[in-house]
Amino acid sequence: MDRRCLPLNALRAFEAAGKHLSVTAAANSLFVSQSAVSRHILTLEALLGVKLFERKHQHLELTEAGRALLPVVNKSFDRIEHVLKDILKDGAESRRVLHIQMPSTFAHNLAVPILREFRNIFPDVMLDLVIPNKVGMPDINSDIAVVYSKPEVNDLIADLLWHVRLTPLCHPCLLEAANAASLADFVAGNEIVHVILEGQPRHRLWDRFVRQAELPKVTVDRGLVFETANLAAQYAMSGTGIALLDPLLFQDELRNGTLVQPFDAWVDDGYGYYLLTHSDDLLDETIASFRSWMIQRFANSSLELQNLVRRTGVSAAVLPDA
């Protein structure tokens, strides 16, 4: 489509309707009539030859085409707004806002403590951090995202930060029992803690662990279930449970001894932490800089964990690769 023919008013109406999923709310946000919003959306749909919304009784639902178009329109208007604000400042110092998504445990344990390093290098960049309540690819607009996901084929550039491998971690008060028991007896004789993944069976990770560790008589349909690894770790640190966790996420707890690894046993859950960016965004210096910094920073984190594990006596050969 020739950009001279871009229907900017219709795109603004579509963006507002896509955000609110309501013609009334979209009209109120744009200070126009409901009929104007409806007319603009119909014009855009006629131009594209596809429906962007399904009209329900009380609300709108985005179609597949609408879901594809909305984040692009959002980001385009955000960037126009950002540049216009800079121009209006009449030479004032620019403050770029970088919109980032990260999973909860990753953000709390790894990212937030080190983001000051990025801010020291790029003090003019403001960071807007969102924690989505889901596993896998993000479904809201962002400049860059870290996701906990299996490998997926899509239009995004995915940089693997590391493959996740899980191991039983517990409070050191359980070590005496571990030293006197086999792995099977230790797991069977203690409460186990689960981290549930969206759309997966409640006990999937422990089921996979006992199969890979060849513990056929150990039952795992018991214990507590938490939504995040952080909550599972907190419960394990109370001294009454064993949690399957990624040690890279709990380096501080391993250093200070509030969590220990009683057995050199691991399970690959098929997931990894990926850094996602849109290919055209790599031309954006700020996004490209943040991407490069994250890749380098977490390559270093993996090396730090290998040094930590060597000091605590667990074989580094079974650690996740960077």
Phi and psi in degrees as GROMACS dihedral restraints (atoms count N, CA, C in turn):
[ dihedral_restraints ]
;  ai    aj    ak    al  type     phi  dphi    fc
    3     4     5     6     1   -65.2    20    10
    4     5     6     7     1   128.1    20    10
    6     7     8     9     1   -64.9    20    10
    7     8     9    10     1   -17.5    20    10
    9    10    11    12     1   -66.2    20    10
   10    11    12    13     1   -19.7    20    10
   12    13    14    15     1  -102.8    20    10
   13    14    15    16     1     6.7    20    10
   15    16    17    18     1   -61.7    20    10
   16    17    18    19     1   127.2    20    10
   18    19    20    21     1   -84.7    20    10
   19    20    21    22     1    82.6    20    10
   21    22    23    24     1   -62.9    20    10
   22    23    24    25     1   -40.6    20    10
   24    25    26    27     1   -65.2    20    10
   25    26    27    28     1   -37.9    20    10
   27    28    29    30     1   -67.1    20    10
   28    29    30    31     1   -38.1    20    10
   30    31    32    33     1   -66.1    20    10
   31    32    33    34     1   -38.0    20    10
   33    34    35    36     1   -63.7    20    10
   34    35    36    37     1   -41.9    20    10
   36    37    38    39     1   -65.2    20    10
   37    38    39    40     1   -41.6    20    10
   39    40    41    42     1   -62.5    20    10
   40    41    42    43     1   -43.2    20    10
   42    43    44    45     1   -60.8    20    10
   43    44    45    46     1   -45.9    20    10
   45    46    47    48     1   -64.2    20    10
   46    47    48    49     1   -43.3    20    10
   48    49    50    51     1   -66.1    20    10
   49    50    51    52     1   -37.2    20    10
   51    52    53    54     1   -67.9    20    10
   52    53    54    55     1   -32.5    20    10
   54    55    56    57     1   -72.2    20    10
   55    56    57    58     1   -44.8    20    10
   57    58    59    60     1   -94.7    20    10
   58    59    60    61     1   -17.9    20    10
   60    61    62    63     1    52.0    20    10
   61    62    63    64     1    38.9    20    10
   63    64    65    66     1  -157.2    20    10
   64    65    66    67     1   128.3    20    10
   66    67    68    69     1   -66.2    20    10
   67    68    69    70     1   -39.0    20    10
   69    70    71    72     1   -63.0    20    10
   70    71    72    73     1   -49.0    20    10
   72    73    74    75     1   -65.7    20    10
   73    74    75    76     1   -38.0    20    10
   75    76    77    78     1   -62.8    20    10
   76    77    78    79     1   -43.3    20    10
   78    79    80    81     1   -63.1    20    10
   79    80    81    82     1   -42.1    20    10
   81    82    83    84     1   -63.3    20    10
   82    83    84    85     1   -38.9    20    10
   84    85    86    87     1   -70.0    20    10
   85    86    87    88     1   -28.0    20    10
   87    88    89    90     1   -97.6    20    10
   88    89    90    91     1    -3.9    20    10
   90    91    92    93     1    59.0    20    10
   91    92    93    94     1    42.8    20    10
   93    94    95    96     1  -131.3    20    10
   94    95    96    97     1   176.5    20    10
   96    97    98    99     1   -80.3    20    10
   97    98    99   100     1   158.2    20    10
   99   100   101   102     1   -62.2    20    10
  100   101   102   103     1   -37.4    20    10
  102   103   104   105     1   -63.9    20    10
  103   104   105   106     1   -33.7    20    10
  105   106   107   108     1   -66.3    20    10
  106   107   108   109     1   -43.5    20    10
  108   109   110   111     1   -62.4    20    10
  109   110   111   112     1   -47.4    20    10
  111   112   113   114     1   -60.5    20    10
  112   113   114   115     1   -42.0    20    10
  114   115   116   117     1   -63.9    20    10
  115   116   117   118     1   -42.6    20    10
  117   118   119   120     1   -63.6    20    10
  118   119   120   121     1   -41.2    20    10
  120   121   122   123     1   -65.9    20    10
  121   122   123   124     1   -42.3    20    10
  123   124   125   126     1   -63.1    20    10
  124   125   126   127     1   -37.9    20    10
  126   127   128   129     1   -63.2    20    10
  127   128   129   130     1   -43.1    20    10
  129   130   131   132     1   -66.8    20    10
  130   131   132   133     1   -41.6    20    10
  132   133   134   135     1   -63.6    20    10
  133   134   135   136     1   -39.7    20    10
  135   136   137   138     1   -65.4    20    10
  136   137   138   139     1   -38.7    20    10
  138   139   140   141     1   -65.0    20    10
  139   140   141   142     1   -40.6    20    10
  141   142   143   144     1   -85.0    20    10
  142   143   144   145     1   -21.8    20    10
  144   145   146   147     1    77.9    20    10
  145   146   147   148     1    17.5    20    10
  147   148   149   150     1  -140.4    20    10
  148   149   150   151     1   156.5    20    10
  150   151   152   153     1   -79.3    20    10
  151   152   153   154     1   139.2    20    10
  153   154   155   156     1  -102.2    20    10
  154   155   156   157     1   -21.3    20    10
  156   157   158   159     1  -135.5    20    10
  157   158   159   160     1   149.0    20    10
  159   160   161   162     1   -98.7    20    10
  160   161   162   163     1   126.6    20    10
  162   163   164   165     1   -86.0    20    10
  163   164   165   166     1   112.6    20    10
  165   166   167   168     1   -97.5    20    10
  166   167   168   169     1   175.2    20    10
  168   169   170   171     1   -63.7    20    10
  169   170   171   172     1   -43.9    20    10
  171   172   173   174     1  -110.4    20    10
  172   173   174   175     1   -10.5    20    10
  174   175   176   177     1  -158.6    20    10
  175   176   177   178     1   177.7    20    10
  177   178   179   180     1  -106.0    20    10
  178   179   180   181     1   153.2    20    10
  180   181   182   183     1  -129.3    20    10
  181   182   183   184     1   132.7    20    10
  183   184   185   186     1   -68.8    20    10
  184   185   186   187     1   137.6    20    10
  186   187   188   189     1   -81.1    20    10
  187   188   189   190     1   177.9    20    10
  189   190   191   192     1   -59.7    20    10
  190   191   192   193     1   -41.5    20    10
  192   193   194   195     1   -65.1    20    10
  193   194   195   196     1   -39.9    20    10
  195   196   197   198     1   -64.2    20    10
  196   197   198   199     1   -40.8    20    10
  198   199   200   201     1   -66.1    20    10
  199   200   201   202     1   -31.3    20    10
  201   202   203   204     1   -73.4    20    10
  202   203   204   205     1   -37.1    20    10
  204   205   206   207     1   -80.2    20    10
  205   206   207   208     1   -35.6    20    10
  207   208   209   210     1   -58.5    20    10
  208   209   210   211     1   -49.5    20    10
  210   211   212   213     1   -63.5    20    10
  211   212   213   214     1   -31.2    20    10
  213   214   215   216     1   -68.2    20    10
  214   215   216   217     1   -44.3    20    10
  216   217   218   219     1   -64.9    20    10
  217   218   219   220     1   -43.7    20    10
  219   220   221   222     1   -54.7    20    10
  220   221   222   223     1   -51.7    20    10
  222   223   224   225     1   -65.4    20    10
  223   224   225   226     1   -39.2    20    10
  225   226   227   228     1   -63.2    20    10
  226   227   228   229     1   -46.9    20    10
  228   229   230   231     1   -66.8    20    10
  229   230   231   232     1   -35.3    20    10
  231   232   233   234     1   -60.6    20    10
  232   233   234   235     1   -42.0    20    10
  234   235   236   237     1   -71.5    20    10
  235   236   237   238     1   -38.9    20    10
  237   238   239   240     1   -60.5    20    10
  238   239   240   241     1   -45.2    20    10
  240   241   242   243     1   -60.6    20    10
  241   242   243   244     1   -41.6    20    10
  243   244   245   246     1   -62.5    20    10
  244   245   246   247     1   -46.5    20    10
  246   247   248   249     1   -66.1    20    10
  247   248   249   250     1   -42.0    20    10
  249   250   251   252     1   -62.7    20    10
  250   251   252   253     1   -39.5    20    10
  252   253   254   255     1   -63.3    20    10
  253   254   255   256     1   -39.4    20    10
  255   256   257   258     1   -63.5    20    10
  256   257   258   259     1   -41.4    20    10
  258   259   260   261     1   -64.9    20    10
  259   260   261   262     1   -41.6    20    10
  261   262   263   264     1   -66.9    20    10
  262   263   264   265     1   -22.5    20    10
  264   265   266   267     1   -70.6    20    10
  265   266   267   268     1   -11.2    20    10
  267   268   269   270     1    55.3    20    10
  268   269   270   271     1    54.7    20    10
  270   271   272   273     1    92.5    20    10
  271   272   273   274     1    -1.6    20    10
  273   274   275   276     1   -67.7    20    10
  274   275   276   277     1   160.5    20    10
  276   277   278   279     1   -61.6    20    10
  277   278   279   280     1   130.7    20    10
  279   280   281   282     1   -74.4    20    10
  280   281   282   283     1   141.2    20    10
  282   283   284   285     1  -127.5    20    10
  283   284   285   286     1    92.7    20    10
  285   286   287   288     1   -75.0    20    10
  286   287   288   289     1   135.0    20    10
  288   289   290   291     1  -103.2    20    10
  289   290   291   292     1   124.8    20    10
  291   292   293   294     1  -107.1    20    10
  292   293   294   295     1   119.3    20    10
  294   295   296   297     1   -92.3    20    10
  295   296   297   298     1   121.2    20    10
  297   298   299   300     1  -127.2    20    10
  298   299   300   301     1   142.7    20    10
  300   301   302   303     1  -119.3    20    10
  301   302   303   304     1   140.4    20    10
  303   304   305   306     1  -148.5    20    10
  304   305   306   307     1   148.6    20    10
  306   307   308   309     1   -64.9    20    10
  307   308   309   310     1   156.9    20    10
  309   310   311   312     1   -58.4    20    10
  310   311   312   313     1   -56.1    20    10
  312   313   314   315     1   -65.3    20    10
  313   314   315   316     1   -40.1    20    10
  315   316   317   318     1   -58.6    20    10
  316   317   318   319     1   -47.0    20    10
  318   319   320   321     1   -64.1    20    10
  319   320   321   322     1   -49.9    20    10
  321   322   323   324     1   -64.7    20    10
  322   323   324   325     1   -44.6    20    10
  324   325   326   327     1   -90.6    20    10
  325   326   327   328     1   -29.0    20    10
  327   328   329   330     1  -117.7    20    10
  328   329   330   331     1   -49.9    20    10
  330   331   332   333     1   -76.4    20    10
  331   332   333   334     1   -52.9    20    10
  333   334   335   336     1   -56.9    20    10
  334   335   336   337     1   -43.2    20    10
  336   337   338   339     1   -62.2    20    10
  337   338   339   340     1   -21.8    20    10
  339   340   341   342     1  -109.9    20    10
  340   341   342   343     1    -4.3    20    10
  342   343   344   345     1   -62.7    20    10
  343   344   345   346     1   -24.1    20    10
  345   346   347   348     1   -61.0    20    10
  346   347   348   349     1   -29.7    20    10
  348   349   350   351     1   -63.7    20    10
  349   350   351   352     1   -44.5    20    10
  351   352   353   354     1   -64.1    20    10
  352   353   354   355     1   -41.1    20    10
  354   355   356   357     1   -64.4    20    10
  355   356   357   358     1   -33.1    20    10
  357   358   359   360     1   -67.0    20    10
  358   359   360   361     1   -35.4    20    10
  360   361   362   363     1   -78.8    20    10
  361   362   363   364     1   -37.9    20    10
  363   364   365   366     1  -125.1    20    10
  364   365   366   367     1    72.9    20    10
  366   367   368   369     1   -65.8    20    10
  367   368   369   370     1   -18.4    20    10
  369   370   371   372     1   -84.7    20    10
  370   371   372   373     1    -4.7    20    10
  372   373   374   375     1   -97.5    20    10
  373   374   375   376     1   122.7    20    10
  375   376   377   378     1   -90.4    20    10
  376   377   378   379     1   137.6    20    10
  378   379   380   381     1  -107.5    20    10
  379   380   381   382     1   126.3    20    10
  381   382   383   384     1  -112.5    20    10
  382   383   384   385     1   102.6    20    10
  384   385   386   387     1  -101.9    20    10
  385   386   387   388     1   126.8    20    10
  387   388   389   390     1  -120.0    20    10
  388   389   390   391     1   139.2    20    10
  390   391   392   393     1  -112.7    20    10
  391   392   393   394     1   102.7    20    10
  393   394   395   396     1   -75.0    20    10
  394   395   396   397     1   150.3    20    10
  396   397   398   399     1   -95.8    20    10
  397   398   399   400     1    61.0    20    10
  399   400   401   402     1  -162.7    20    10
  400   401   402   403     1   162.4    20    10
  402   403   404   405     1  -104.1    20    10
  403   404   405   406     1   142.2    20    10
  405   406   407   408     1   104.3    20    10
  406   407   408   409     1  -159.1    20    10
  408   409   410   411     1   -65.9    20    10
  409   410   411   412     1   141.4    20    10
  411   412   413   414     1   -69.3    20    10
  412   413   414   415     1   148.4    20    10
  414   415   416   417     1  -116.8    20    10
  415   416   417   418     1     8.3    20    10
  417   418   419   420     1  -122.3    20    10
  418   419   420   421     1   161.4    20    10
  420   421   422   423     1   -72.9    20    10
  421   422   423   424     1   139.2    20    10
  423   424   425   426     1  -157.2    20    10
  424   425   426   427     1   161.8    20    10
  426   427   428   429     1   -77.8    20    10
  427   428   429   430     1   -36.2    20    10
  429   430   431   432     1  -153.8    20    10
  430   431   432   433     1   147.0    20    10
  432   433   434   435     1  -141.4    20    10
  433   434   435   436     1   142.8    20    10
  435   436   437   438     1  -103.8    20    10
  436   437   438   439     1   129.1    20    10
  438   439   440   441     1  -128.5    20    10
  439   440   441   442     1   148.7    20    10
  441   442   443   444     1   -98.6    20    10
  442   443   444   445     1   108.9    20    10
  444   445   446   447     1  -156.5    20    10
  445   446   447   448     1   158.9    20    10
  447   448   449   450     1   -77.6    20    10
  448   449   450   451     1   160.5    20    10
  450   451   452   453     1   -57.7    20    10
  451   452   453   454     1   132.6    20    10
  453   454   455   456     1  -134.7    20    10
  454   455   456   457     1   147.8    20    10
  456   457   458   459     1   -96.7    20    10
  457   458   459   460     1   121.4    20    10
  459   460   461   462     1  -155.7    20    10
  460   461   462   463     1  -171.2    20    10
  462   463   464   465     1   -87.0    20    10
  463   464   465   466     1     1.3    20    10
  465   466   467   468     1   -91.1    20    10
  466   467   468   469     1   155.1    20    10
  468   469   470   471     1   -85.5    20    10
  469   470   471   472     1   121.9    20    10
  471   472   473   474     1  -114.5    20    10
  472   473   474   475     1   115.5    20    10
  474   475   476   477     1  -101.2    20    10
  475   476   477   478     1   120.0    20    10
  477   478   479   480     1   -75.0    20    10
  478   479   480   481     1   119.7    20    10
  480   481   482   483     1   -80.4    20    10
  481   482   483   484     1   -44.4    20    10
  483   484   485   486     1  -170.9    20    10
  484   485   486   487     1   152.4    20    10
  486   487   488   489     1   -77.6    20    10
  487   488   489   490     1   134.9    20    10
  489   490   491   492     1   -81.8    20    10
  490   491   492   493     1   129.8    20    10
  492   493   494   495     1  -131.0    20    10
  493   494   495   496     1   133.4    20    10
  495   496   497   498     1  -106.8    20    10
  496   497   498   499     1   149.3    20    10
  498   499   500   501     1  -142.8    20    10
  499   500   501   502     1   150.6    20    10
  501   502   503   504     1   -66.4    20    10
  502   503   504   505     1   127.9    20    10
  504   505   506   507     1  -123.5    20    10
  505   506   507   508     1   146.8    20    10
  507   508   509   510     1  -152.9    20    10
  508   509   510   511     1   176.2    20    10
  510   511   512   513     1   -74.5    20    10
  511   512   513   514     1   147.2    20    10
  513   514   515   516     1   -61.2    20    10
  514   515   516   517     1   -17.5    20    10
  516   517   518   519     1   -64.6    20    10
  517   518   519   520     1   -17.7    20    10
  519   520   521   522     1   -90.1    20    10
  520   521   522   523     1    -2.5    20    10
  522   523   524   525     1   -66.2    20    10
  523   524   525   526     1   -36.7    20    10
  525   526   527   528     1   -60.0    20    10
  526   527   528   529     1   -42.4    20    10
  528   529   530   531     1   -66.1    20    10
  529   530   531   532     1   -35.9    20    10
  531   532   533   534     1   -65.8    20    10
  532   533   534   535     1   -37.5    20    10
  534   535   536   537     1   -67.3    20    10
  535   536   537   538     1   -22.7    20    10
  537   538   539   540     1  -101.6    20    10
  538   539   540   541     1     5.9    20    10
  540   541   542   543     1  -134.4    20    10
  541   542   543   544     1   159.2    20    10
  543   544   545   546     1   -76.7    20    10
  544   545   546   547     1   167.8    20    10
  546   547   548   549     1   -58.6    20    10
  547   548   549   550     1   -43.1    20    10
  549   550   551   552     1   -61.8    20    10
  550   551   552   553     1   -45.5    20    10
  552   553   554   555     1   -67.0    20    10
  553   554   555   556     1   -36.7    20    10
  555   556   557   558     1   -65.7    20    10
  556   557   558   559     1   -45.6    20    10
  558   559   560   561     1   -67.7    20    10
  559   560   561   562     1   -42.2    20    10
  561   562   563   564     1   -67.3    20    10
  562   563   564   565     1   -29.9    20    10
  564   565   566   567     1   -91.8    20    10
  565   566   567   568     1     1.6    20    10
  567   568   569   570     1  -128.6    20    10
  568   569   570   571     1   157.7    20    10
  570   571   572   573     1   -67.8    20    10
  571   572   573   574     1   139.3    20    10
  573   574   575   576     1  -111.5    20    10
  574   575   576   577     1   150.2    20    10
  576   577   578   579     1  -118.2    20    10
  577   578   579   580     1   130.4    20    10
  579   580   581   582     1  -108.6    20    10
  580   581   582   583     1   147.5    20    10
  582   583   584   585     1  -113.7    20    10
  583   584   585   586     1   117.7    20    10
  585   586   587   588     1   -85.4    20    10
  586   587   588   589     1   140.0    20    10
  588   589   590   591     1  -108.2    20    10
  589   590   591   592     1   139.9    20    10
  591   592   593   594     1   -56.4    20    10
  592   593   594   595     1   127.5    20    10
  594   595   596   597     1    79.2    20    10
  595   596   597   598     1     5.2    20    10
  597   598   599   600     1  -113.8    20    10
  598   599   600   601     1   155.2    20    10
  600   601   602   603     1   -57.1    20    10
  601   602   603   604     1   150.5    20    10
  603   604   605   606     1   -61.4    20    10
  604   605   606   607     1   -33.6    20    10
  606   607   608   609     1  -110.8    20    10
  607   608   609   610     1    25.0    20    10
  609   610   611   612     1   -58.2    20    10
  610   611   612   613     1   -46.8    20    10
  612   613   614   615     1   -66.0    20    10
  613   614   615   616     1   -44.5    20    10
  615   616   617   618     1   -69.4    20    10
  616   617   618   619     1   -35.5    20    10
  618   619   620   621     1   -57.2    20    10
  619   620   621   622     1   -46.0    20    10
  621   622   623   624     1   -65.1    20    10
  622   623   624   625     1   -38.6    20    10
  624   625   626   627     1   -63.9    20    10
  625   626   627   628     1   -48.9    20    10
  627   628   629   630     1   -67.3    20    10
  628   629   630   631     1   -29.4    20    10
  630   631   632   633     1   -68.9    20    10
  631   632   633   634     1   -46.8    20    10
  633   634   635   636     1   -68.5    20    10
  634   635   636   637     1   -33.1    20    10
  636   637   638   639     1   -84.7    20    10
  637   638   639   640     1    -1.2    20    10
  639   640   641   642     1    58.1    20    10
  640   641   642   643     1    57.4    20    10
  642   643   644   645     1  -118.1    20    10
  643   644   645   646     1    67.9    20    10
  645   646   647   648     1   -65.6    20    10
  646   647   648   649     1   -23.9    20    10
  648   649   650   651     1   -91.3    20    10
  649   650   651   652     1    -3.5    20    10
  651   652   653   654     1   -86.9    20    10
  652   653   654   655     1   124.5    20    10
  654   655   656   657     1   -95.4    20    10
  655   656   657   658     1   140.3    20    10
  657   658   659   660     1  -121.7    20    10
  658   659   660   661     1     6.7    20    10
  660   661   662   663     1   -82.5    20    10
  661   662   663   664     1    64.5    20    10
  663   664   665   666     1  -164.8    20    10
  664   665   666   667     1   177.7    20    10
  666   667   668   669     1    88.4    20    10
  667   668   669   670     1  -166.9    20    10
  669   670   671   672     1  -103.3    20    10
  670   671   672   673     1   152.6    20    10
  672   673   674   675     1  -122.3    20    10
  673   674   675   676     1   128.9    20    10
  675   676   677   678     1  -123.1    20    10
  676   677   678   679     1   158.0    20    10
  678   679   680   681     1   -83.4    20    10
  679   680   681   682     1   -22.8    20    10
  681   682   683   684     1  -131.0    20    10
  682   683   684   685     1   154.7    20    10
  684   685   686   687     1   -65.0    20    10
  685   686   687   688     1   -31.2    20    10
  687   688   689   690     1   -60.7    20    10
  688   689   690   691     1   -44.9    20    10
  690   691   692   693     1   -65.7    20    10
  691   692   693   694     1   -40.2    20    10
  693   694   695   696     1   -61.7    20    10
  694   695   696   697     1   -42.1    20    10
  696   697   698   699     1   -64.6    20    10
  697   698   699   700     1   -40.7    20    10
  699   700   701   702     1   -60.3    20    10
  700   701   702   703     1   -41.2    20    10
  702   703   704   705     1   -68.0    20    10
  703   704   705   706     1   -42.4    20    10
  705   706   707   708     1   -61.0    20    10
  706   707   708   709     1   -35.9    20    10
  708   709   710   711     1   -71.1    20    10
  709   710   711   712     1    -9.8    20    10
  711   712   713   714     1   -75.7    20    10
  712   713   714   715     1   -12.4    20    10
  714   715   716   717     1    96.8    20    10
  715   716   717   718     1     9.8    20    10
  717   718   719   720     1  -124.7    20    10
  718   719   720   721     1    17.8    20    10
  720   721   722   723     1  -160.7    20    10
  721   722   723   724     1   162.8    20    10
  723   724   725   726     1  -116.1    20    10
  724   725   726   727     1   131.3    20    10
  726   727   728   729     1  -120.3    20    10
  727   728   729   730     1   140.3    20    10
  729   730   731   732     1   -83.6    20    10
  730   731   732   733     1   112.3    20    10
  732   733   734   735     1  -135.5    20    10
  733   734   735   736     1   159.4    20    10
  735   736   737   738     1   -88.7    20    10
  736   737   738   739     1   114.0    20    10
  738   739   740   741     1   -61.9    20    10
  739   740   741   742     1   -23.8    20    10
  741   742   743   744     1   -63.2    20    10
  742   743   744   745     1   -25.5    20    10
  744   745   746   747     1   -84.1    20    10
  745   746   747   748     1   -10.8    20    10
  747   748   749   750     1  -131.4    20    10
  748   749   750   751     1    45.9    20    10
  750   751   752   753     1   -65.0    20    10
  751   752   753   754     1   -41.9    20    10
  753   754   755   756     1   -62.6    20    10
  754   755   756   757     1   -41.6    20    10
  756   757   758   759     1   -66.3    20    10
  757   758   759   760     1   -35.5    20    10
  759   760   761   762     1   -70.4    20    10
  760   761   762   763     1   -37.1    20    10
  762   763   764   765     1   -66.0    20    10
  763   764   765   766     1   -44.8    20    10
  765   766   767   768     1   -87.4    20    10
  766   767   768   769     1    -1.3    20    10
  768   769   770   771     1    82.5    20    10
  769   770   771   772     1    10.4    20    10
  771   772   773   774     1   -78.7    20    10
  772   773   774   775     1   -17.5    20    10
  774   775   776   777     1  -129.9    20    10
  775   776   777   778     1   142.7    20    10
  777   778   779   780     1  -135.9    20    10
  778   779   780   781     1   161.6    20    10
  780   781   782   783     1  -105.6    20    10
  781   782   783   784     1   105.2    20    10
  783   784   785   786     1   -74.0    20    10
  784   785   786   787     1   -26.0    20    10
  786   787   788   789     1  -137.5    20    10
  787   788   789   790     1   146.3    20    10
  789   790   791   792     1   -83.7    20    10
  790   791   792   793     1    72.1    20    10
  792   793   794   795     1  -133.9    20    10
  793   794   795   796     1   135.5    20    10
  795   796   797   798     1  -135.5    20    10
  796   797   798   799     1   158.4    20    10
  798   799   800   801     1  -140.3    20    10
  799   800   801   802     1   136.5    20    10
  801   802   803   804     1   -94.0    20    10
  802   803   804   805     1   118.1    20    10
  804   805   806   807     1   -93.6    20    10
  805   806   807   808     1     3.8    20    10
  807   808   809   810     1    84.3    20    10
  808   809   810   811     1    -2.4    20    10
  810   811   812   813     1  -103.5    20    10
  811   812   813   814     1   165.1    20    10
  813   814   815   816     1  -152.3    20    10
  814   815   816   817     1   168.7    20    10
  816   817   818   819     1   -98.2    20    10
  817   818   819   820     1   121.2    20    10
  819   820   821   822     1  -117.4    20    10
  820   821   822   823     1   142.7    20    10
  822   823   824   825     1   -99.6    20    10
  823   824   825   826     1   118.9    20    10
  825   826   827   828     1  -108.9    20    10
  826   827   828   829     1   134.2    20    10
  828   829   830   831     1  -139.9    20    10
  829   830   831   832     1   153.7    20    10
  831   832   833   834     1   -78.2    20    10
  832   833   834   835     1   139.3    20    10
  834   835   836   837     1   -58.7    20    10
  835   836   837   838     1   -39.9    20    10
  837   838   839   840     1   -71.0    20    10
  838   839   840   841     1   -17.9    20    10
  840   841   842   843     1   -76.4    20    10
  841   842   843   844     1   -13.0    20    10
  843   844   845   846     1   -68.8    20    10
  844   845   846   847     1   -13.5    20    10
  846   847   848   849     1   -77.3    20    10
  847   848   849   850     1   -13.5    20    10
  849   850   851   852     1   -81.6    20    10
  850   851   852   853     1   117.4    20    10
  852   853   854   855     1   -60.4    20    10
  853   854   855   856     1   -38.5    20    10
  855   856   857   858     1   -67.4    20    10
  856   857   858   859     1   -45.6    20    10
  858   859   860   861     1   -64.8    20    10
  859   860   861   862     1   -43.7    20    10
  861   862   863   864     1   -62.0    20    10
  862   863   864   865     1   -38.8    20    10
  864   865   866   867     1   -66.8    20    10
  865   866   867   868     1   -42.8    20    10
  867   868   869   870     1   -65.0    20    10
  868   869   870   871     1   -41.2    20    10
  870   871   872   873     1   -59.8    20    10
  871   872   873   874     1   -48.2    20    10
  873   874   875   876     1   -62.2    20    10
  874   875   876   877     1   -41.1    20    10
  876   877   878   879     1   -64.6    20    10
  877   878   879   880     1   -42.8    20    10
  879   880   881   882     1   -64.2    20    10
  880   881   882   883     1   -44.6    20    10
  882   883   884   885     1   -60.5    20    10
  883   884   885   886     1   -46.6    20    10
  885   886   887   888     1   -66.5    20    10
  886   887   888   889     1   -40.4    20    10
  888   889   890   891     1   -65.6    20    10
  889   890   891   892     1   -39.1    20    10
  891   892   893   894     1   -86.0    20    10
  892   893   894   895     1   -17.5    20    10
  894   895   896   897     1   -64.5    20    10
  895   896   897   898     1   -41.2    20    10
  897   898   899   900     1   -67.1    20    10
  898   899   900   901     1   -36.2    20    10
  900   901   902   903     1   -62.6    20    10
  901   902   903   904     1   -38.4    20    10
  903   904   905   906     1   -65.1    20    10
  904   905   906   907     1   -39.2    20    10
  906   907   908   909     1   -64.8    20    10
  907   908   909   910     1   -39.6    20    10
  909   910   911   912     1   -62.3    20    10
  910   911   912   913     1   -39.4    20    10
  912   913   914   915     1   -67.3    20    10
  913   914   915   916     1   -38.6    20    10
  915   916   917   918     1   -61.0    20    10
  916   917   918   919     1   -41.2    20    10
  918   919   920   921     1   -64.7    20    10
  919   920   921   922     1   -40.3    20    10
  921   922   923   924     1   -61.9    20    10
  922   923   924   925     1   -45.3    20    10
  924   925   926   927     1   -67.6    20    10
  925   926   927   928     1   -35.8    20    10
  927   928   929   930     1   -60.8    20    10
  928   929   930   931     1   -39.5    20    10
  930   931   932   933     1   -69.9    20    10
  931   932   933   934     1   -28.9    20    10
  933   934   935   936     1   -94.4    20    10
  934   935   936   937     1     0.4    20    10
  936   937   938   939     1    92.4    20    10
  937   938   939   940     1     2.8    20    10
  939   940   941   942     1   -90.5    20    10
  940   941   942   943     1   142.0    20    10
  942   943   944   945     1   -61.5    20    10
  943   944   945   946     1   123.9    20    10
  945   946   947   948     1   -74.8    20    10
  946   947   948   949     1   -13.6    20    10
  948   949   950   951     1   -66.7    20    10
  949   950   951   952     1   -18.3    20    10
  951   952   953   954     1  -103.5    20    10
  952   953   954   955     1    11.8    20    10
  954   955   956   957     1   -74.9    20    10
  955   956   957   958     1   156.9    20    10
  957   958   959   960     1   -60.7    20    10
  958   959   960   961     1   142.6    20    10
  960   961   962   963     1   -73.2    20    10
  961   962   963   964     1   154.3    20    10
